[in-house]
Amino acid sequence: MAYSWADRVAVLNEGQISDQGETTAVLDNRTLLARAHLKPPLLLELAQALGAGRNGVPLPRTRAALLTLLRERLPNSDPSIPDIGVPG
């Protein structure tokens, strides 16, 4: 989804633009997405569940940044587990 790379997005619903703007702001609008029969990006949901976006913790917008956040938040995570080599 565009969450990882787009600076701005638009949500279409029934052929009309329902909203457009900064990526995180638009894709975090649960009411808007529900009306368009969409769900927020999994990266965004997981990051928010881990506390990102609050208290100065930036929202990760890539897979690699989310993995870093997970490693920081999970006390028993194994730092030696390598990334699987998928970009982003």
PyRosetta script that sets phi, psi and omega in degrees:
from pyrosetta import init, pose_from_sequence

init()
pose = pose_from_sequence("MAYSWADRVAVLNEGQISDQGETTAVLDNRTLLARAHLKPPLLLELAQALGAGRNGVPLPRTRAALLTLLRERLPNSDPSIPDIGVPG")
pose.set_psi(1, 163.6)
pose.set_omega(1, -176.3)
pose.set_phi(2, -65.5)
pose.set_psi(2, -12.8)
pose.set_omega(2, -176.9)
pose.set_phi(3, -54.3)
pose.set_psi(3, -37.3)
pose.set_omega(3, -175.8)
pose.set_phi(4, -72.9)
pose.set_psi(4, -26.4)
pose.set_omega(4, -171.6)
pose.set_phi(5, -131.5)
pose.set_psi(5, -18.3)
pose.set_omega(5, -175.1)
pose.set_phi(6, -85.5)
pose.set_psi(6, 139.8)
pose.set_omega(6, 174.2)
pose.set_phi(7, -82.5)
pose.set_psi(7, -29.9)
pose.set_omega(7, 179.6)
pose.set_phi(8, -138.6)
pose.set_psi(8, 148.8)
pose.set_omega(8, 178.1)
pose.set_phi(9, -138.0)
pose.set_psi(9, 164.9)
pose.set_omega(9, 173.5)
pose.set_phi(10, -130.2)
pose.set_psi(10, 144.6)
pose.set_omega(10, 175.7)
pose.set_phi(11, -110.5)
pose.set_psi(11, 125.1)
pose.set_omega(11, 178.5)
pose.set_phi(12, -102.0)
pose.set_psi(12, 140.7)
pose.set_omega(12, 176.9)
pose.set_phi(13, -142.5)
pose.set_psi(13, 120.8)
pose.set_omega(13, -179.7)
pose.set_phi(14, 52.9)
pose.set_psi(14, 42.1)
pose.set_omega(14, 175.2)
pose.set_phi(15, 80.6)
pose.set_psi(15, 2.5)
pose.set_omega(15, -179.0)
pose.set_phi(16, -118.7)
pose.set_psi(16, 148.9)
pose.set_omega(16, 174.4)
pose.set_phi(17, -75.9)
pose.set_psi(17, 115.6)
pose.set_omega(17, 178.9)
pose.set_phi(18, -81.5)
pose.set_psi(18, -37.4)
pose.set_omega(18, 179.4)
pose.set_phi(19, -163.9)
pose.set_psi(19, 156.3)
pose.set_omega(19, 174.0)
pose.set_phi(20, -152.2)
pose.set_psi(20, 152.1)
pose.set_omega(20, -180.0)
pose.set_phi(21, 159.7)
pose.set_psi(21, -158.4)
pose.set_omega(21, -179.4)
pose.set_phi(22, -58.8)
pose.set_psi(22, 135.9)
pose.set_omega(22, -170.6)
pose.set_phi(23, -52.0)
pose.set_psi(23, -55.2)
pose.set_omega(23, -176.1)
pose.set_phi(24, -64.3)
pose.set_psi(24, -40.9)
pose.set_omega(24, -179.3)
pose.set_phi(25, -61.4)
pose.set_psi(25, -44.4)
pose.set_omega(25, -178.8)
pose.set_phi(26, -70.9)
pose.set_psi(26, -46.4)
pose.set_omega(26, -174.8)
pose.set_phi(27, -77.3)
pose.set_psi(27, -6.9)
pose.set_omega(27, 175.0)
pose.set_phi(28, -96.1)
pose.set_psi(28, -1.7)
pose.set_omega(28, 179.6)
pose.set_phi(29, -84.1)
pose.set_psi(29, 92.4)
pose.set_omega(29, -173.6)
pose.set_phi(30, -63.3)
pose.set_psi(30, -36.2)
pose.set_omega(30, 179.6)
pose.set_phi(31, -65.0)
pose.set_psi(31, -46.9)
pose.set_omega(31, 178.3)
pose.set_phi(32, -58.6)
pose.set_psi(32, -48.8)
pose.set_omega(32, -178.3)
pose.set_phi(33, -63.7)
pose.set_psi(33, -40.3)
pose.set_omega(33, 179.4)
pose.set_phi(34, -62.1)
pose.set_psi(34, -41.4)
pose.set_omega(34, 178.3)
pose.set_phi(35, -62.5)
pose.set_psi(35, -30.6)
pose.set_omega(35, 179.7)
pose.set_phi(36, -93.1)
pose.set_psi(36, 7.4)
pose.set_omega(36, 179.5)
pose.set_phi(37, 60.5)
pose.set_psi(37, 41.6)
pose.set_omega(37, 178.7)
pose.set_phi(38, -121.4)
pose.set_psi(38, 162.9)
pose.set_omega(38, 174.4)
pose.set_phi(39, -120.5)
pose.set_psi(39, 154.7)
pose.set_omega(39, 177.2)
pose.set_phi(40, -65.1)
pose.set_psi(40, 155.7)
pose.set_omega(40, 176.8)
pose.set_phi(41, -59.5)
pose.set_psi(41, 141.3)
pose.set_omega(41, -179.5)
pose.set_phi(42, -59.1)
pose.set_psi(42, -39.5)
pose.set_omega(42, 176.7)
pose.set_phi(43, -55.5)
pose.set_psi(43, -43.7)
pose.set_omega(43, -179.0)
pose.set_phi(44, -66.5)
pose.set_psi(44, -45.9)
pose.set_omega(44, -179.4)
pose.set_phi(45, -62.7)
pose.set_psi(45, -45.5)
pose.set_omega(45, 180.0)
pose.set_phi(46, -64.3)
pose.set_psi(46, -43.3)
pose.set_omega(46, -179.7)
pose.set_phi(47, -61.5)
pose.set_psi(47, -43.4)
pose.set_omega(47, 179.4)
pose.set_phi(48, -66.5)
pose.set_psi(48, -37.0)
pose.set_omega(48, 177.1)
pose.set_phi(49, -63.2)
pose.set_psi(49, -27.1)
pose.set_omega(49, 179.0)
pose.set_phi(50, -90.3)
pose.set_psi(50, 3.5)
pose.set_omega(50, 176.4)
pose.set_phi(51, 93.9)
pose.set_psi(51, 2.3)
pose.set_omega(51, 177.6)
pose.set_phi(52, -68.5)
pose.set_psi(52, 150.2)
pose.set_omega(52, -178.4)
pose.set_phi(53, 91.0)
pose.set_psi(53, -4.3)
pose.set_omega(53, 177.9)
pose.set_phi(54, -124.6)
pose.set_psi(54, 155.0)
pose.set_omega(54, 175.0)
pose.set_phi(55, 51.7)
pose.set_psi(55, 38.2)
pose.set_omega(55, 176.0)
pose.set_phi(56, 79.0)
pose.set_psi(56, 3.0)
pose.set_omega(56, 178.4)
pose.set_phi(57, -84.6)
pose.set_psi(57, 116.5)
pose.set_omega(57, -177.4)
pose.set_phi(58, -69.2)
pose.set_psi(58, 151.8)
pose.set_omega(58, 175.1)
pose.set_phi(59, -78.0)
pose.set_psi(59, 123.3)
pose.set_omega(59, 176.5)
pose.set_phi(60, -70.7)
pose.set_psi(60, 141.2)
pose.set_omega(60, 179.7)
pose.set_phi(61, -117.7)
pose.set_psi(61, 8.4)
pose.set_omega(61, 176.5)
pose.set_phi(62, -132.5)
pose.set_psi(62, 161.6)
pose.set_omega(62, 177.3)
pose.set_phi(63, -60.3)
pose.set_psi(63, -44.0)
pose.set_omega(63, -178.9)
pose.set_phi(64, -62.4)
pose.set_psi(64, -42.5)
pose.set_omega(64, 179.3)
pose.set_phi(65, -66.6)
pose.set_psi(65, -36.2)
pose.set_omega(65, 177.2)
pose.set_phi(66, -66.8)
pose.set_psi(66, -41.0)
pose.set_omega(66, 177.6)
pose.set_phi(67, -62.0)
pose.set_psi(67, -38.7)
pose.set_omega(67, 176.6)
pose.set_phi(68, -62.3)
pose.set_psi(68, -45.2)
pose.set_omega(68, 178.2)
pose.set_phi(69, -61.7)
pose.set_psi(69, -41.9)
pose.set_omega(69, 178.1)
pose.set_phi(70, -60.3)
pose.set_psi(70, -45.4)
pose.set_omega(70, -179.9)
pose.set_phi(71, -62.4)
pose.set_psi(71, -35.7)
pose.set_omega(71, 178.7)
pose.set_phi(72, -70.6)
pose.set_psi(72, -35.7)
pose.set_omega(72, -173.1)
pose.set_phi(73, -87.3)
pose.set_psi(73, -27.6)
pose.set_omega(73, -176.8)
pose.set_phi(74, -94.4)
pose.set_psi(74, 111.9)
pose.set_omega(74, -173.0)
pose.set_phi(75, -64.2)
pose.set_psi(75, -26.8)
pose.set_omega(75, -176.9)
pose.set_phi(76, -105.2)
pose.set_psi(76, 17.3)
pose.set_omega(76, -179.1)
pose.set_phi(77, -69.6)
pose.set_psi(77, 150.0)
pose.set_omega(77, -178.0)
pose.set_phi(78, -95.3)
pose.set_psi(78, 105.9)
pose.set_omega(78, -177.8)
pose.set_phi(79, -66.2)
pose.set_psi(79, -13.3)
pose.set_omega(79, -179.7)
pose.set_phi(80, -82.9)
pose.set_psi(80, -9.2)
pose.set_omega(80, 178.3)
pose.set_phi(81, -69.3)
pose.set_psi(81, 118.9)
pose.set_omega(81, -176.3)
pose.set_phi(82, -78.1)
pose.set_psi(82, 157.4)
pose.set_omega(82, 168.9)
pose.set_phi(83, -65.5)
pose.set_psi(83, 155.1)
pose.set_omega(83, -176.9)
pose.set_phi(84, -86.6)
pose.set_psi(84, 6.1)
pose.set_omega(84, 173.3)
pose.set_phi(85, 87.5)
pose.set_psi(85, 11.8)
pose.set_omega(85, 177.4)
pose.set_phi(86, -88.9)
pose.set_psi(86, 123.5)
pose.set_omega(86, -179.0)
pose.set_phi(87, -61.8)
pose.set_psi(87, 150.5)
pose.set_omega(87, 174.1)
pose.set_phi(88, 83.3)
pose.dump_pdb("model.pdb")
